[in-house]
C-alpha cells in the first residue's frame, strides 16, 4: 500500500531541501507542486502543477493515495500555513507522511539570532488586518506572514494608528534566495517607506 508524502522544501534555496525529502521525491511515481518548486523535481519525473488546480489535485490524491506513491511539495515546512492541511484533513493518518522542512520563520529568527519559542505566529495572506493590533498589544513578539497586498509598509501604517509606542520591526524578504533582504527598523519608519515588496516577506514586531 502506497502513501502520500507531503514534503517541505525549505525557504527557497535548493540546498535547504533535506536529504530525506530529496530521496523521497526521487522515488515518487508522481509529484504535485507549484511552478516555483519545479527546480526541486528531478528531470523526467511525472508532475502535476498545482496552480489553479487545487480541487482537482485533492481529488487525484484522494483517488490514488493507496495505489501510487505521490509526493506533494510545499514551501517551507508543511506544518505552517500550508496546503498540507487540506490533505491531512481529507486522508486518514495512515495514508500520508509529512516530511518536515526548514521554514522561512526558522531562517528569519536564525538570521538575527532570535529565539522563537515565545513567538506568536500570524498569517495575513489574503486576510483582513482587523484584530492584528490587539494581537500585537498582548504579545511581546509577533511574526507576520505577509502577501502582495498586506506588505510590511501597509501593516506598519495600520499598526501605527492603533498601538501605543514605537514598536521595533524587522522585515525579512526572499530568505535564502539571491535577492534576500533584512530591514531592521520600527513600525513608524516602515509605515513611511515607499518600496516594492516583491516575493515572500515576513514582518517581526516586538516591544
Secondary structure, DSSP 8 states (H G I E B T S, - for coil): ---EEEEE-BSS-GGGS-HHHHHHHHH-SEEEE-GGGGGGS-TT--EEE-TT-HHHHHHHHHHHTTTS-EEEEESB-TTSS-THHHHHHHS-GGGEEEE----HHHHHHHHTT---TT-EEEE-TTS--TTHHHHHHH-SEEEEE--SSS-HHHHHHHHHTTSSS--EEEEEESTTSTT-EEEEEEHHHHHT------S-EEEEEE-
